[in-house]
Amino acid sequence: MSARTTTAVAPATLDILKTIATSTLTTLLYKRGLRNTFLQGARPLKTGQRMVGPAYTLRYIPAREDLDGLDVFRDPRHPQRLAVEEIPPGAVLVMDCRGDASVASAGSILATRMQVRGVAGIVTDGGLRDASGIAALDIPAWCAGPSAPTNLIRHHALDINAPIGCGGVPVYPGDIMVGDDDGVVCIPAHLAEEIAAEAVDMERYEEFVLEQVRNGATIIGLYPLTRPENRVLFESWLARRAT
């Protein structure tokens, strides 16, 4: 595993990030030079889900027939089973399936166990089996699509809580994963607090912009804010909301 130090993120910061759209977060990360933060192919199993939590990772490599028979699940130290039992409450299980959704990376029994243990969410660039069962749970989940076959056909579970790639994005243990209807974004833990603080102001301004546009305003000089008169309008809007 990398020697990269994990930064602890305050619960108050996580609470803020859970309310922020992934579109806002990816823009703020882009402002800091980070272009590849949105996981490709990880779609929500149901709409209306929100998720935030530090990443706890599981890496799959391609399966090999002499090593990946059904009997491997008898081993209590099997990495997939171990990850489910050892992931901390409040963390997000992030699985690297190399973008292969032809088989499942987990199913409803494992998802239920993680829900009971207080896990914040499941993210995979592979498939999930028993997808309707997982969608009925309270634990939010994102995947590349439903897939019935067992993971053993294509995947060999290897590393737990090591740096991985998921949906083409580098994910380090402790990075903050935020999910909504658009998908999942990975925020480096050391940036989480400043991103959260800036995101509140950005979303407040975009709420103002939407209101203005609905009322017929042009976006020129408004989005982005370049005209002084629009700044005056925004400050007046903020003042009214504060009273």
C-alpha positions in Angstrom: 0.0 0.0 0.0 1.1 3.6 -0.7 2.6 5.5 2.2 0.2 8.4 1.4 -1.1 9.9 4.6 -4.9 9.9 5.1 -6.4 13.1 6.2 -9.2 12.9 8.7 -12.3 14.8 7.6 -14.6 16.4 10.2 -18.2 15.1 10.4 -19.4 18.7 9.8 -17.6 18.8 6.5 -19.1 15.5 5.5 -22.6 16.8 6.4 -22.1 19.8 4.1 -20.7 17.7 1.2 -23.7 15.4 1.4 -25.9 18.3 0.4 -23.7 19.5 -2.6 -24.3 18.4 -6.2 -21.6 16.4 -7.8 -21.7 18.9 -10.7 -20.7 21.7 -8.3 -17.9 19.5 -6.7 -16.4 18.6 -10.1 -16.3 22.2 -11.1 -14.5 23.2 -7.9 -12.0 20.4 -8.3 -11.4 21.5 -11.8 -10.6 25.0 -10.6 -7.8 23.3 -8.5 -6.5 21.5 -11.6 -8.1 18.1 -10.9 -9.9 17.0 -14.1 -10.4 13.3 -13.5 -12.6 13.0 -10.4 -16.0 11.8 -11.7 -16.3 8.0 -11.8 -17.3 6.8 -15.3 -20.0 4.1 -15.5 -21.1 4.2 -11.9 -24.8 4.9 -12.0 -27.2 5.0 -9.1 -29.4 1.9 -8.6 -32.3 4.3 -7.7 -32.8 8.0 -7.9 -32.9 10.3 -4.9 -29.9 8.7 -3.2 -27.3 10.9 -1.5 -24.0 9.5 -0.2 -20.8 10.8 1.5 -18.0 9.0 3.3 -14.4 8.1 3.2 -13.4 5.4 0.7 -12.6 1.9 1.8 -11.4 0.1 -1.2 -11.4 -3.4 -2.7 -9.4 -4.3 -5.8 -10.3 -7.1 -8.2 -7.8 -8.5 -10.8 -8.8 -10.9 -13.6 -9.9 -14.3 -12.3 -7.9 -17.5 -12.9 -9.8 -20.8 -13.2 -7.5 -22.8 -10.9 -7.7 -20.1 -8.1 -11.3 -18.9 -8.2 -13.7 -21.8 -7.6 -16.7 -21.5 -5.4 -14.8 -23.1 -2.5 -12.8 -19.9 -2.0 -15.7 -18.4 -0.1 -15.1 -21.0 2.6 -12.0 -19.0 3.5 -12.9 -16.5 6.3 -10.0 -14.3 5.1 -11.3 -14.1 1.5 -10.8 -10.4 0.6 -14.3 -9.7 -0.5 -15.9 -11.2 2.6 -13.2 -9.6 4.8 -13.9 -6.1 3.3 -17.6 -6.4 4.1 -16.8 -7.4 7.7 -14.1 -4.9 8.3 -15.2 -1.7 6.5 -15.8 1.0 9.2 -19.2 2.4 9.8 -19.7 5.6 7.8 -17.2 4.5 5.1 -18.0 3.8 1.4 -16.9 0.5 -0.1 -15.3 1.4 -3.5 -14.6 -1.6 -5.8 -12.2 -1.7 -8.7 -13.6 -4.1 -11.3 -11.6 -2.7 -14.2 -14.8 -1.5 -15.7 -16.0 -5.0 -16.3 -19.8 -5.3 -15.5 -20.2 -8.7 -17.1 -20.4 -10.3 -13.6 -21.4 -9.0 -10.2 -18.9 -7.5 -7.7 -21.4 -8.0 -4.8 -25.0 -8.9 -4.1 -27.9 -8.1 -1.8 -26.7 -10.3 1.1 -23.4 -8.5 1.3 -25.1 -5.1 0.8 -27.6 -6.0 3.6 -24.7 -6.9 5.9 -23.0 -3.6 5.2 -26.2 -1.7 5.8 -26.6 -3.3 9.2 -23.0 -2.4 10.0 -23.6 1.3 9.2 -21.7 1.5 5.9 -22.4 4.8 4.1 -22.6 3.4 0.5 -21.4 1.0 -2.2 -19.6 2.1 -5.4 -18.3 -0.2 -8.2 -17.4 0.2 -11.8 -18.6 -3.4 -12.2 -22.0 -5.0 -11.8 -24.2 -5.7 -8.8 -26.4 -8.8 -8.6 -29.8 -8.9 -6.9 -30.0 -5.3 -8.0 -33.7 -4.7 -7.2 -33.0 -6.1 -3.7 -30.1 -3.7 -3.2 -32.2 -0.8 -4.5 -34.8 -1.6 -1.9 -32.3 -1.2 0.9 -31.5 2.0 2.7 -27.8 1.8 1.8 -27.2 3.7 -1.5 -25.4 2.0 -4.3 -23.8 3.0 -7.7 -22.7 0.4 -10.3 -22.2 -0.1 -14.0 -25.4 -2.1 -14.2 -27.2 -5.2 -12.9 -25.3 -8.5 -13.5 -26.3 -11.9 -12.2 -23.2 -14.1 -12.6 -20.9 -14.5 -9.6 -17.8 -12.3 -9.4 -15.6 -15.4 -9.4 -16.1 -15.9 -13.1 -14.2 -12.7 -14.0 -12.8 -11.3 -10.8 -10.2 -12.3 -8.2 -10.5 -10.2 -5.0 -7.0 -9.1 -4.0 -6.2 -5.9 -2.2 -8.2 -4.3 0.6 -7.9 -0.6 1.4 -5.1 0.1 -1.1 -5.1 2.7 -3.8 -7.3 1.6 -6.8 -8.8 2.8 -10.0 -12.6 2.9 -10.1 -14.4 4.2 -13.2 -11.1 5.5 -14.5 -10.5 7.6 -11.4 -7.6 7.1 -8.9 -9.2 6.5 -5.5 -7.0 6.4 -2.3 -8.3 5.1 1.0 -9.8 8.0 2.9 -10.7 10.0 -0.1 -14.2 11.4 0.2 -16.8 9.9 -2.0 -19.9 11.9 -2.8 -22.8 10.5 -4.7 -26.1 11.8 -6.2 -28.3 11.1 -9.2 -25.6 12.2 -11.6 -23.0 9.7 -10.2 -20.0 9.7 -7.9 -17.1 12.2 -7.4 -13.9 11.4 -5.5 -12.5 14.3 -3.5 -8.9 14.1 -2.1 -9.4 14.2 1.6 -7.0 17.1 2.2 -9.2 19.3 -0.1 -12.5 18.3 1.4 -12.9 21.1 3.9 -12.1 24.0 1.5 -14.2 22.4 -1.2 -17.1 22.2 1.2 -16.8 25.8 2.3 -16.6 27.1 -1.3 -19.4 24.8 -2.5 -22.0 26.4 -0.2 -21.3 29.8 -1.6 -21.3 28.5 -5.2 -24.6 26.6 -4.8 -26.2 29.6 -3.2 -25.2 31.8 -6.2 -26.5 29.2 -8.6 -29.8 29.1 -6.8 -30.0 32.9 -7.3 -29.1 32.5 -11.0 -31.8 29.9 -11.6 -34.3 32.2 -10.1 -33.2 35.1 -12.3 -33.2 33.0 -15.4 -36.7 31.6 -14.7 -37.8 35.3 -14.5 -36.4 36.0 -18.0 -32.8 37.3 -17.2 -30.0 36.7 -19.7 -27.1 34.6 -18.6 -24.6 37.1 -20.0 -23.0 38.9 -17.1 -24.9 36.8 -14.7 -23.4 33.3 -15.2 -20.5 33.9 -14.6 -21.0 37.0 -12.6 -19.3 39.9 -14.5 -21.7 42.8 -14.3 -21.7 44.9 -11.1 -25.5 45.4 -11.2 -25.9 41.6 -10.9 -23.7 41.5 -7.8 -25.9 44.2 -6.2 -28.9 42.1 -7.0 -27.3 39.0 -5.6 -26.3 40.7 -2.4 -29.8 42.1 -2.0 -31.2 38.5 -2.6 -28.9 37.2 0.1 -30.0 39.9 2.5 -33.6 39.1 2.0 -33.0 35.4 2.7 -31.1 36.2 5.9 -34.0 38.0 7.4 
